[in-house]
Amino acid sequence: MSMPAALPLALTMGEPAGIAGEIALKAWLRRDEGMAPFFLLDDPARMAALATQVGFDVPIATIDGPEEAPGVFATALPVLPEPLAVPVTPGRPDPANAAAVIRAIDLAVALVQAGRAGAVVTNPIQKQTLYQAGFTHAGHTDYLAHLAGGVEVVMMLACPQLRVVPVTVHVPLAAVPGLLTTELIVSAARITAAGLLRDFGISAPRLAVAGLNPHAGEGGTIGREDIDIVAPAIAALQAEGIAAFGPLSADTLFHEEARRTYDAALCMYHDQALIPIKTLDFHGGVNVTLGLPFIRTSPDHGTALDLAGTGRANESSLLAALRMAGEMAARHHGSGNG
């Protein structure tokens, strides 16, 4: 689907009792710092009250459709109405508002798929609250894959210094060796390579593949998974023409000199991927879902209920997510600016 780069980005509500509204307000206040126009799917009255509560001078403009957003973005935060069932108390999520949270995601995806918005940027959700309301998906990524027809996706965390993809994600560490297969690694690497090409404009992506065990198993003396599972996956990828190499010892994979040798690191489990990127850029990391037929980015943090309503939430990750979504959308649609 071809869409013009000028289309605004659709920013979802996220958990209304968390910091999502505040960081959206702060992001708009920094709108001159190189981002595409965006609109928020939320309750306009709530956002106006929140701006007053936290002391931000942010006019709220209620819009009827995404097409109006670019025209008002310079002077007001465009909000496409998504009414909430009950008033919001900062720091106290209410399952009664869960339906509105999900509707905001649904509508954002539908607008992008219809060519009316350029990308989906999702604010953090409170999964436990959604579960209490009957939500059955593991989280944002799983639900977006469902909305896209059940496609295979991977989670990439990205910042200017590093891109990482965990092959296994939210599972107990003890379960990782049993879940890890050659086929799973190959699938994650294929999606990653395609995403680097399509979304990041990297014509010949290089994938560094981390070993599971310390020192990548040290020739089998510290576990055989890297010999029996990881190495065959790398060989299969190389046979397909994908520039994958490893398995590499994770303790030497993320220093500055090593990072120059690859475009993304494929990691075997959650913390192996997320510890280095959060150490390098805790506030500026972006969660990108690769494999979807549309662009989706998200801040790399949670709802921060303890900060809700204080005006002290850090908007850096949302700003990075908005910028990255705009750049990806421009690249998708054949333009150098967005």
N, C-alpha and C positions, 0 to 999 in steps of 0.2 A: 504494500500500500504506500503510495507516494503522498507526502504531506508537506506543505510549505514550512520552513523553519520558523516563520513568524508566529506560528500557533502558540498560545500561552500554555504553561504547564499547569496540570491539575494537582493541587495539593490537598490531600485528604485531611479530615478532621482529627484522626487519631483519638486517643482517649481524652474526652473533654475535661476530665478531672485532673489530668496530668499537665505537663508543660507545653503540649502541642500548640495551644492557642497563643501562648506567650512567645514562643520562638517564631511562630508565623508573623506576629506583630513586629518582633525585632528584625526578622529577615526583611520585611517590607521597608523598615526604616533604613536598611542598608541597600536599597534597591539600585543605587547608582554604582554598586561595586561589581559590575560585570555579570549580571544574570538576566535571563529572559523574563518577561512578564509572567506572573503566575496568578492564579485565583485559588481561593480557599473554599472548600465545600464544608460549610459549617452554618451555625445559626447566627445571622447578622446581629441580632439584638444581644446575644451572649458575647460576641466579639467586641461590640461597642462598649458593653459594660466592663468587660475584662480590660480593655485598653484604659478605661478610666480608673479601674481598681489598681492597676500596676503603674499608673502614671505615664503611659506612653501616648504621645500625641500622634495617633494614627486614625485618620478618618476612615470610616467603613462605608463602602459603596455596594449596595445590594444590586446584583446583576441577574438578568434573566437567562443568560447563556454565556458560554466562553467567549463568543465573538465580541462581547462588550469589554472584556477584561483589558486588552491592550490600550484601549482608549482612555481608561480611567486610572490605570496602574500608576502613572506618574504622580497623581494627586490623592489617591485613596487606595486602600486595600480592597480589591474586588472579592466579594463573597457571594457564592452561588448558594442559595438557601437550602439547608438540610436541617429541618426543625428537630429539636430534642424533645423527648417525652416529658422529662422532669428537669427542674432547675439543677444547675451544677454546683456542687460544693468542692472547691479545690482540695485535692488530696484524698477524696472519698468517691471512688468510682461507683456508679449505680448501674446494675444490670438493665434497668428500665431504658437506659440510653444506648444499649448495645445495638439495637436494630438500626439506629441512626448512624452509628460508627460503620456498620457493615454496608448500609446504603451508600454512604459516601465513597467507600471503596468501589462498590459496584458501578456507581455513576461515573467515577473518574475513569475506570477501565472502559466503560461503554463510550464515553466521549472521545477517548483516544482512538479506540477502534473505529469510531465513526468519522475520524479525521477532523474533529472539532477541537482537539487539544493535542499538544505535541508529545507529552510524556506524563506518566503517573509518578508523583512523588508522595510517598506515604509517611505520615506522621506516626509516631509510636503508638501501639495499641496495648491495652492491658488484657492479656489473653485469659487470665483467670476469670475476669469479669464477663468476657464473651462466652466462656465455657458455661458459666452460671446461667446464661441466657439461652443456652442450647447450641452454641457454635461448636461444630464438630471437627474443624480443621486444625492442624497442628500449629498454624500461625499464618502470618501474612504471606510468606513465600508459597506455602502449600495451597492457600486459598487462591492466590493469583494464578498459579498453575492450573487449578480447577476451573477458574473463569476462562482460561485460555484453551480449554478443552482437554485438560489432562496431560499437557506437554511435560517433557523432562526438563528440569531446571537445575541450576546450581547457584549457590550464594557466593558472590565475590565481595570481598571487602577491599576498598581501594582508597589510596591517598596519593599525593604526588610522588612519594618515595617508594611505594610498594603496592602490589596487587596480590591478594592471596585467595585461594579457593579451598575450603575444607571438603574433602571427599565424604567423610561422615560428619554429621553436625551435632544435633542435640541428643546424644546417646551417652550412656555411662562409658567411661574409659575402659572398664573391664570388658565391655561388649564389642569394642572396636575391632580386635583381631578376628572375631567370628563374623563380623559384618563386612569386612573388607574383602573384596574380590577383584580379580584382574578386570573383569567386565565392568565393574563399578568405576574403577579408576579410568579405564578407557572412555567410558561414557562421559564422565566429568571433564576429562581432558578435551574431548571433541567439542563439547558445548563451550568450554572456556576458549579454545582456539577460535571457534566461529564467532564468539562474542568479541574477542579482541580485534578480529578483522572487521566485523560489522559495526560495532559500537564505539571502538576506540581508534579505528583507522590504522591498525598495525598490519601491514601487508604480509609479513612472515612471522607470526607469533612464535616466541621461544618460551617453552614451558619447563621450568625446573621442578622436578618431582622429588619431594622429600621422602626419605625412608621412614618406616614406622618406628623402628627400634633405635636406640642410641647407636651412633656411628653407622647408621643404615645397616645394622645387624652385624657389622664387622666380619663379613665373610661367613656368616652363619653361626658364629660363636655366641652372638647375643640375639638369638631368634632367627628363624628361617623365613619369616613372612616377606622380607625384602627380596629374597632369592626366589621364593615360590610364587609370590603374588604381584609384587611391585615391579620387579624387573621384566617379567613377561608382558605387563601392560605397556611399559616403555618401548619394548621391542615391537609390539603390535602398532603403537602409535607411529613409531619411526617408519614402519612398513607402509603406513598410510600417507606418509609425507609430512607428518606433524613433527616439528622440531622439539621433541621432548628429550630430556636427558636426566640421568640419575640411576638408581636412587641415591640421594645425597643426604649426608648427615645434617639434621636440622639445626644443630648447634653452630654450624658455620655457613648457613644458607642466607642469613639476613643482614650481614654487615654490609657496609656501603659498597665495597669493591665487588662482593658477590652479587649484589642487586643489579649491577650494571650488565650482568650476563644473561638476564632473562626478563621477560615481560610480565609474567605471572608465576607464582609459586603454587604448585598443587600440593596440598598438605593432607595428611592422613586422618587427622582428627581436629576437633574444634579449637582447642587451646594452642595446638601447634601452629595454627594459622592466625588466631586472633591476638595472642600475646605479642608477637613482634609488631603487628600493625598498630595496636593500641599503645605500645611503648613508643613507637615512632611519632604517632600523630593521634593522641587520644581524643582531641576535640574535633579533628577534621576528617575522620574516616567516614566513608560512605558505603552503605550496603547497596549492592547492585544485583538484581536478579537477571542472570543470563539464561537464554533459552526461550524466553517469552516472545510472542510476536509483537510486542510493544515494549517501550522503554519503561523501566521502573527503577527508581533509586529511593533511598531512605536514609535518614540519619542513623548512625551506628551507635544508638543508645536507647534506653528505655523511657518510660513515662515519667520518672523522677517525681513521684507523688509528693515527696517531702519538700520539693521546691515549688510546687504548684501554687500560683497566686502570689508569689513573693516578688516577681519581676527579676529574679537573679539567675534564671536558667540561661545556659550558654547556647547561643544559636549557631555556633560555628559549624557543627556537623550538618544542620539543615541548610545553611548557606552553601556548603560544599556539595550537598546532594542536589540542590537547585541548579547550581552552576554546572555540575556534571550532567544532569538531565538535559539542560539546554544545549550543551556542547554535543551530546550524543544525538539529540534530536536534529541539530543542524547538520551533523555528519550523515545521519540517516537520509535526510531529505535533500542532500546534494548542495548544501550551502556552507560557506565558511564562517557564517556568523549566526548567532542565535541568542 
